[in-house]
Amino acid sequence: MDIQALLGRQPIEENPEDARRYISGKVVMVTGGGGSIGSELCRQAAASAPRQLIIFDIYENHAYELQMELKRTHPELDLVTVIGSVQDAARLDQVLGRYRPQVVFHAAAHKHVPLMEDSPCEAIKNNVFGTYRMACAAAKYQVQRFVLISSDKAVNPTSIMGASKRLCEMVIQMMDRQTDTEFVAVRFGNVLGSNGSVVPLFCRQIALGGPVTVTHPEIIRYFMTIPEAVSLVLRAGAYAKGGEIFVLDMGQPVKIDTMARKLIRMSGLEPDRDIAIAYTGLRPGEKLREELLLPEEQVGETANRRIRVCAPIAMDDDAFAQQLNRLERACAEGASDIRELVARMVPGYHPAAVQDQI
């Protein structure tokens, strides 16, 4: 099935030269390397002739499958596959101390919005403090460039996952001011065909005869294919000077209902006749429309028309560090008011009705 056809536009042309300039000959590490974005980062980085590529992931099966793929497609590549958690500071110390990566792409994160609403402390521990520990290790071992994979859900978030990603952006901007490593973030929306995304779900539902479940008839999202998004992430990394948030131009947003109907027709069936569409209601933490920019962000252009750049927003690093310490203690204790603590740190975070949480 041609996933690109669901976007209703021409694919973004890939130009690997920008990435090659800062990846070629370098030791490159990708956290969450076995995931949807992480694995494509590994594929495209491998094509840019790194001196060594390190796949770092907690989930061994995906890491193993990618390892076998890259050994087949790039037999010349010096490839290292390491199992570990970004929450484990001692493990990060071992890995970065041994391999000394020069470029890090940090894609490891919990991303599923409704699941994180049910386990908010886990979202904060893995996303925020996993990023913080990874950033501290990167600074300690003199990583040259650290690129955080962020999300449009970080903008005026209604979910704990989105709020956690905004905190991640704030962490790397703080770390950029305090260390010699160039810390940047790249913010973008949904990718087609990723683990947990709507397209595989719709395909399974169509194969079972329906219904195809859409949360709301008016829900809209920005979409790219995984290769498109990663190509732009790599190019954005080439423009990094430190502290920036790069925002990808994802074209016009797509109505999920329209996408579902198009996918049914691409399967040779007719929506509402052969396959029913059921509207199930917004899930916990979901918004009808995502945004890519905060109102206070000053946006500039880059050499690539699909990549915009936001200057850092002024913040008190000492006060933020103290808030992080309180938040970490609260997570360790499984505090029931974790959303309220996060809301004090993330302007624009308006949590939905609190769910039962563990």
PyMOL commands that set and color helices and strands:
alter all, ss='L'
color gray80, all
select helices_A, chain A and resi 3-7+17-23+36-46+60-73+89-99+113-118+120-140+152-154+160-178+198-207+226-238+256-266+317-332+338-345
alter helices_A, ss='H'
color red, helices_A
select strands_A, chain A and resi 27-31+52-57+79-83+103-106+145-149+182-187+190-192+212-214+220-221+223-225+245-248+254-255+277-279+299-301+307-310
alter strands_A, ss='S'
color yellow, strands_A
deselect
rebuild
show_as cartoon
